[in-house]
Amino acid sequence: MRKRVVISLLIVLILGSSLFIWNRSRTRREDLSSTNSLSSSNLVEVERGDLERVILGSGHLQPVRVREFSLNNDNIVEEINVKEGDRVEVDDLLIRMSNDRERLDYFKAQNNYERALINGLRSEIDEAELNLRVAQRDLRETDIKAPFSGVVTRVEVEEGEQIRSGNLLLEVIDNRAFKLEIEVGEGQSGEIELGQRARVNIPSLSSRRLEGEVVKISQVGKNNSGVVTLPVTILIEEGVKAVRPNFSAEAEVIVERVENKIVVPITAIFREGREEKVVKVIDGKMKPVNVKTGISNGMRIVVEEGLDQGDQILVNAYSYSIEVQNVEGRVPRGGMRF
């Protein structure tokens, strides 16, 4: 008799415990499903928008056209018409070198050529003509002129100074266009294409942003201690008035862009097995729904199917999925998609 009483008590205890646990679980699920316990900061209204996926890189700005002037022969600086920072136009006279010797050589060559035309052989005429061309070139090069419109960035000589062959006289840059070479990781290099647009940020100019375009993709990668990158050149032609050579710059190359799509915070997406889900408010309760996603920029993600503009969803859906699975006695699987 006592044995039967003990067994009956055990059965009652087990049934009571099970009922308590089931009721508590149901209450917890109802609490999780209800939006009453959520503040407005936990929910977001689904909107349409644009989204870009970019590849980042950095480097130093360089002018597209640079001309350094030096001499083929020793000479003396006779006249300097510019200083560092001056704006020059094409064919402006920058420096004049002493040209007495060059003028003498030119006159001699001209006389020899004219004599050869009168009574010289064909080979003598050709030789005299070639010497005249060389003399004309040497005389012309004593006047250093601007090859394009730009700015004088260096003047390395003074008037009256004896200059040796090969020594730098001055430098002129075309400051209407700059280029930026960045290094792209080999894993991302396949996404880079000529003509892609880029945003260029210049920290020294109060983070000013300029627009650029990919104009060159190197055919050879760089290997730096086992890390392989691919040089990519971006051309910037607009808004470069305040830019100077060697300024640091950061670039965002836009490799993919979509417009007028459903876009949500990436934290709103979670996985259950192979399925992607969001937690959507339906009739005042939160319910997981399947979605199909598109491109992501690491912060936001496109939802191609499963949501409409105006829907309300939970911002941090992964936390919700863990809570529900813990209540139901399941081990959480997957997680936020990045």
C-alpha positions in Angstrom: 0.0 0.0 0.0 2.8 2.4 0.9 4.5 1.6 -2.4 1.5 2.6 -4.3 1.2 5.9 -2.5 4.8 6.7 -3.2 4.4 5.9 -6.9 1.3 8.0 -7.1 3.0 11.0 -5.5 5.9 10.7 -7.9 3.5 10.7 -10.9 1.8 13.8 -9.5 5.1 15.5 -9.0 6.3 14.7 -12.6 3.0 15.8 -14.2 3.1 19.0 -12.1 6.7 19.8 -13.1 6.0 19.2 -16.7 2.9 21.4 -16.6 4.9 24.1 -14.9 7.7 24.0 -17.5 5.3 23.9 -20.4 3.3 26.8 -19.1 6.5 28.8 -18.4 7.8 28.1 -21.9 4.5 29.1 -23.5 4.5 32.3 -21.5 8.0 33.1 -22.5 7.2 32.4 -26.2 4.2 34.7 -25.9 6.4 37.4 -24.3 9.0 37.0 -27.1 6.3 37.1 -29.8 4.6 40.2 -28.3 5.7 43.6 -29.4 4.6 45.1 -26.1 7.9 44.3 -24.4 9.9 46.0 -27.2 10.8 49.7 -27.4 10.6 51.5 -30.7 14.4 51.4 -30.9 14.3 47.6 -31.3 12.1 47.8 -34.4 12.7 49.4 -37.8 10.4 50.2 -40.7 11.5 48.7 -44.0 12.4 51.2 -46.6 13.6 51.3 -50.2 17.0 52.8 -50.9 20.3 52.5 -52.9 23.2 50.4 -51.9 26.8 50.2 -53.0 29.5 47.6 -52.6 33.0 49.1 -52.6 36.7 48.1 -52.5 38.9 50.3 -50.4 42.4 51.4 -51.0 44.8 54.3 -50.2 47.9 55.9 -51.7 49.4 59.3 -52.6 48.1 61.7 -55.3 50.4 62.4 -58.2 49.9 64.8 -61.2 49.0 63.0 -64.4 51.6 65.1 -66.4 55.0 66.1 -65.0 57.9 67.6 -66.9 61.4 67.9 -65.5 63.8 70.1 -67.5 67.6 69.4 -67.9 70.2 70.1 -70.5 72.1 67.9 -72.9 75.2 70.2 -72.7 76.9 72.3 -70.1 75.6 75.9 -70.2 75.0 79.1 -68.3 71.6 80.3 -67.0 71.0 83.7 -68.6 67.4 84.5 -67.7 64.7 83.1 -65.3 61.1 84.3 -65.8 59.3 82.2 -63.2 59.4 81.2 -59.6 58.0 78.3 -57.6 54.2 78.4 -57.5 53.8 80.5 -60.7 51.0 79.5 -63.1 52.2 79.1 -66.7 50.5 78.6 -70.0 51.7 76.4 -72.9 54.8 77.9 -74.7 55.5 80.5 -72.0 59.2 81.2 -71.8 60.5 79.8 -68.4 64.3 80.0 -68.6 66.7 81.2 -71.2 70.1 79.7 -71.4 73.2 81.4 -72.9 73.0 80.6 -76.6 76.1 82.2 -78.2 77.7 78.8 -79.0 74.4 77.4 -80.3 73.7 80.4 -82.5 77.2 80.1 -84.0 76.8 76.4 -84.7 73.4 77.1 -86.3 74.8 79.8 -88.7 77.7 77.5 -89.7 75.3 74.6 -90.3 73.0 76.8 -92.4 75.9 78.1 -94.5 77.2 74.6 -95.1 73.8 73.4 -96.1 73.3 76.2 -98.6 76.7 75.5 -100.2 75.9 71.8 -100.4 72.7 72.6 -102.3 74.7 74.5 -104.9 77.5 72.1 -105.8 77.4 69.2 -103.3 76.7 65.5 -103.9 73.5 63.9 -102.6 75.2 62.5 -99.6 76.8 65.8 -98.8 73.4 67.6 -99.0 71.9 65.0 -96.7 74.7 65.3 -94.2 74.5 69.2 -94.2 70.7 69.0 -93.8 71.1 66.7 -90.8 73.7 69.0 -89.2 71.4 71.9 -89.7 68.5 70.1 -88.0 70.7 69.3 -85.0 71.9 72.9 -84.7 68.3 74.2 -84.9 67.3 71.8 -82.1 70.2 72.8 -79.9 69.4 76.5 -80.4 65.7 76.0 -79.8 66.5 74.1 -76.5 68.3 77.1 -75.0 64.8 78.6 -74.5 63.0 76.5 -71.9 59.2 76.7 -72.6 56.2 75.3 -70.9 55.0 72.1 -72.7 51.5 72.5 -71.2 49.5 74.8 -68.9 50.3 74.1 -65.3 52.2 75.2 -62.2 56.0 75.5 -61.6 56.7 73.3 -58.6 60.5 73.5 -58.5 63.2 76.0 -59.6 66.7 74.6 -58.9 68.9 77.2 -60.6 69.8 80.9 -60.4 70.7 83.4 -63.1 74.3 83.3 -64.1 74.8 79.8 -62.7 76.9 77.3 -64.7 74.8 74.2 -65.2 76.2 70.8 -66.1 74.6 68.4 -68.5 71.8 66.4 -66.9 71.3 68.7 -63.9 67.7 69.6 -63.1 66.6 73.1 -64.0 63.0 73.2 -63.0 59.8 71.2 -62.8 56.3 71.9 -64.1 53.2 69.9 -63.4 49.7 69.9 -64.9 47.6 70.5 -61.8 44.3 70.1 -63.6 44.3 66.3 -63.2 45.7 63.9 -60.6 46.1 60.1 -60.4 46.0 57.8 -57.3 47.5 54.4 -57.4 46.0 51.9 -54.8 46.8 48.3 -54.0 43.9 45.9 -54.3 44.1 42.4 -52.7 44.3 39.6 -55.2 41.1 38.1 -53.8 39.2 41.3 -54.9 41.1 42.0 -58.1 38.7 40.1 -60.3 36.0 42.7 -59.4 37.9 45.7 -60.6 37.1 46.9 -64.1 38.2 49.9 -66.2 35.7 52.7 -66.1 34.4 52.0 -62.6 33.6 55.1 -60.6 35.5 55.9 -57.4 35.2 58.3 -54.5 38.5 59.8 -53.3 38.7 61.2 -49.8 41.6 63.6 -48.9 42.1 63.9 -45.1 44.3 67.0 -45.3 41.5 68.9 -47.1 39.0 68.4 -44.3 38.1 65.0 -45.7 37.1 66.5 -49.0 35.6 64.0 -51.4 36.4 64.0 -55.1 35.0 61.8 -57.9 37.4 59.6 -60.0 37.5 56.8 -62.5 39.5 53.6 -62.8 41.8 54.1 -65.8 44.5 51.5 -65.4 44.7 48.0 -64.0 48.2 46.6 -63.8 48.9 43.4 -65.6 51.4 42.3 -62.9 50.7 41.9 -59.2 53.1 42.8 -56.4 54.3 40.3 -53.9 55.2 41.9 -50.5 56.3 39.2 -48.0 53.8 36.8 -49.5 50.9 39.3 -49.6 49.9 39.7 -53.3 48.2 42.9 -54.4 47.3 44.4 -57.8 48.1 48.1 -58.5 45.0 50.1 -59.8 45.1 53.7 -61.0 42.3 56.2 -60.5 42.1 59.4 -62.4 40.7 62.5 -60.7 39.9 65.5 -63.0 37.3 67.5 -61.1 37.7 69.7 -58.0 41.5 69.4 -57.7 42.4 73.0 -57.4 43.5 72.7 -53.8 45.2 69.3 -54.3 49.0 69.1 -54.1 51.3 66.3 -55.2 51.9 63.5 -52.6 48.8 64.3 -50.6 47.5 61.2 -48.9 44.1 59.9 -50.2 41.7 57.1 -49.6 39.6 55.6 -52.3 36.3 53.7 -52.6 36.0 51.9 -55.9 32.3 51.2 -56.6 32.2 47.6 -57.9 28.4 47.1 -57.6 25.4 49.4 -57.1 21.7 48.8 -56.9 18.9 51.4 -56.7 15.4 51.5 -55.2 15.7 48.2 -53.4 14.5 47.0 -50.0 17.4 47.6 -47.7 17.6 46.5 -44.1 20.3 46.5 -41.4 22.4 43.4 -41.7 21.7 42.6 -38.0 18.1 42.0 -39.0 19.1 38.8 -40.9 19.7 35.5 -39.2 20.0 31.9 -40.4 18.3 28.7 -39.6 20.1 26.0 -41.4 20.2 27.1 -45.0 17.3 29.5 -44.7 17.7 33.3 -44.2 15.1 34.9 -42.0 14.0 38.2 -40.5 11.6 38.7 -37.5 8.6 40.6 -38.9 5.7 42.1 -36.9 2.5 40.5 -38.1 -0.8 41.4 -36.3 1.1 42.8 -33.4 3.3 39.7 -32.9 6.8 38.9 -34.0 7.1 36.0 -36.5 10.2 34.7 -38.3 9.8 34.9 -42.1 12.0 33.6 -44.9 13.8 36.1 -47.1 16.1 36.1 -50.1 19.0 38.6 -49.8 21.2 40.4 -52.3 24.3 42.5 -52.1 25.7 43.8 -48.8 28.1 46.6 -47.9 28.8 45.0 -44.4 26.4 47.3 -42.6 23.2 47.0 -44.7 21.9 44.3 -47.0 19.4 44.1 -49.9 16.3 41.9 -49.4 15.1 40.7 -52.8 12.1 38.7 -51.6 10.1 38.3 -48.4 9.6 42.0 -47.3 7.7 45.0 -48.5 8.2 48.7 -47.9 6.5 49.7 -44.7 6.9 46.3 -42.9 8.2 46.4 -39.3 11.1 44.1 -38.4 13.3 43.4 -35.4 16.7 45.1 -35.7 18.7 42.4 -33.8 17.0 39.2 -35.0 19.8 36.9 -34.0 19.3 37.6 -30.3 15.6 36.8 -30.8 16.4 33.5 -32.6 18.7 32.5 -29.7 16.0 33.3 -27.1 13.3 31.3 -29.0 15.6 28.3 -29.6 16.7 28.3 -25.9 13.0 28.4 -24.8 12.2 25.5 -27.1 15.2 23.5 -25.9 17.1 23.7 -29.2 20.7 24.5 -29.7 21.0 27.7 -31.8 22.4 27.1 -35.3 24.0 29.6 -37.7 24.0 33.3 -36.9 24.1 36.7 -38.4 25.1 36.9 -42.0 28.0 39.2 -42.7 
